[in-house]
Amino acid sequence: MDNLPEELRLDRFSIQLHRYLQLAQGSALLVSNADKANLNILLTMLGAVDKDIIDAYYGLFGGSRKPVEQLALKYRVPQSAMREIIAKDLHRIAISPEWQMMMRRMKPIVQRKIGFV
C-alpha cells in the first residue's frame, strides 16, 4: 500500500498526506464521501492549477492516476519541476492546521495506516 514514489522527496508530514491520498483514491470504506469533500476543500488552498495536479497525480475524485511524465507534458514543465511541484504542494497541505485537525478526526485504523499514531 505504501508505494512511496522514489522520485518525490517527501518529509514525514508529507508522507502521511501521501498515504492518505492513496487511501482516498483506493478505499471507499476507509475514506468516506464526507472525508473526500473535506479533502477537496483542503486542496483548494493550493490554487486551481496545483489542486488539479494533485488530483490528477493521485486520481482523486473519480479521475485516473496520471504519472509525473504525463503531468509534466500537460503543463509543459520538466519532469523534475513537476516532482518539485507535487512535493511542495503536499508539504503545504501537510503542515496546515486544517490538515492536522482533519488527521485527528480520522478513524483510528486510518490514522495507523498513514502513520499518524
C-alpha positions as CSV (number, residue, x, y, z in Angstrom):
1,M,0.0,0.0,0.0
2,D,2.8,2.4,0.9
3,N,4.2,2.8,-2.6
4,L,6.2,5.9,-1.8
5,P,7.3,7.4,-5.1
6,E,11.1,7.4,-5.2
7,E,11.2,10.4,-7.4
8,L,9.4,12.6,-4.8
9,R,11.4,13.7,-1.8
10,L,8.9,13.9,1.0
11,D,9.3,14.8,4.6
12,R,7.4,12.7,7.3
13,F,4.4,15.1,7.3
14,S,4.1,14.9,3.5
15,I,4.4,11.1,3.7
16,Q,1.3,10.9,5.9
17,L,-0.6,13.0,3.5
18,H,0.7,10.9,0.5
19,R,-0.6,7.8,2.3
20,Y,-4.0,9.3,3.0
21,L,-4.4,10.4,-0.7
22,Q,-3.6,6.9,-1.7
23,L,-6.3,5.6,0.6
24,A,-8.8,8.3,-0.6
25,Q,-8.3,7.1,-4.1
26,G,-8.5,3.4,-3.4
27,S,-10.8,2.8,-0.4
28,A,-14.3,4.0,-0.1
29,L,-14.6,2.0,3.2
30,L,-11.8,3.9,4.9
31,V,-12.3,7.3,3.4
32,S,-16.0,8.4,3.4
33,N,-17.6,10.8,0.9
34,A,-17.6,13.5,3.7
35,D,-13.9,13.0,4.2
36,K,-13.3,13.4,0.4
37,A,-15.4,16.6,0.4
38,N,-13.3,17.9,3.2
39,L,-10.2,16.9,1.3
40,N,-11.5,18.7,-1.8
41,I,-11.9,21.9,0.2
42,L,-8.5,21.5,1.8
43,L,-6.9,21.1,-1.7
44,T,-8.4,24.4,-2.8
45,M,-5.8,26.1,-0.6
46,L,-3.3,25.2,-3.3
47,G,-5.0,27.2,-6.1
48,A,-6.6,25.7,-9.2
49,V,-3.6,24.5,-11.1
50,D,-1.8,22.9,-8.2
51,K,-5.1,21.3,-7.0
52,D,-5.6,19.8,-10.5
53,I,-2.0,18.5,-10.4
54,I,-2.5,16.7,-7.0
55,D,-6.0,15.5,-8.1
56,A,-4.5,14.0,-11.3
57,Y,-1.4,12.6,-9.7
58,Y,-3.4,10.6,-7.1
59,G,-6.5,10.0,-9.2
60,L,-8.8,11.6,-6.7
61,F,-12.5,12.5,-7.2
62,G,-13.2,9.9,-9.9
63,G,-10.2,10.5,-12.1
64,S,-7.5,8.1,-13.1
65,R,-3.9,8.4,-11.8
66,K,-1.5,10.3,-14.0
67,P,2.2,9.7,-13.9
68,V,4.7,12.6,-13.4
69,E,5.7,12.3,-17.0
70,Q,2.2,12.9,-18.3
71,L,1.6,15.8,-16.0
72,A,4.9,17.4,-17.0
73,L,3.9,17.2,-20.7
74,K,0.4,18.7,-20.0
75,Y,1.8,21.6,-18.0
76,R,4.9,22.0,-20.2
77,V,7.5,21.8,-17.4
78,P,10.4,19.4,-17.0
79,Q,9.7,16.2,-15.0
80,S,12.0,17.3,-12.2
81,A,10.0,20.6,-11.9
82,M,6.7,18.6,-11.7
83,R,8.2,16.4,-9.0
84,E,9.1,19.5,-7.0
85,I,5.6,21.0,-7.5
86,I,4.0,17.8,-6.2
87,A,6.3,17.6,-3.2
88,K,5.9,21.3,-2.4
89,D,2.1,21.1,-2.7
90,L,2.0,18.0,-0.4
91,H,4.2,19.8,2.1
92,R,2.0,23.0,2.1
93,I,-1.1,21.0,2.9
94,A,0.6,18.6,5.3
95,I,1.8,21.4,7.6
96,S,-1.6,23.3,7.5
97,P,-3.6,23.4,10.7
98,E,-6.6,22.3,8.7
99,W,-4.9,19.0,7.7
100,Q,-3.6,18.5,11.3
101,M,-7.2,18.9,12.6
102,M,-8.5,16.5,9.9
103,M,-6.0,13.8,10.9
104,R,-7.0,14.0,14.5
105,R,-10.6,13.3,13.5
106,M,-9.8,10.3,11.3
107,K,-10.8,6.7,12.2
108,P,-8.0,5.0,14.3
109,I,-7.4,2.5,11.5
110,V,-6.8,5.3,9.0
111,Q,-4.5,7.1,11.5
112,R,-2.5,3.9,11.8
113,K,-2.3,3.3,8.0
114,I,-1.0,6.8,7.4
115,G,1.5,6.7,10.3
116,F,-0.2,9.3,12.4
117,V,-0.2,7.1,15.5
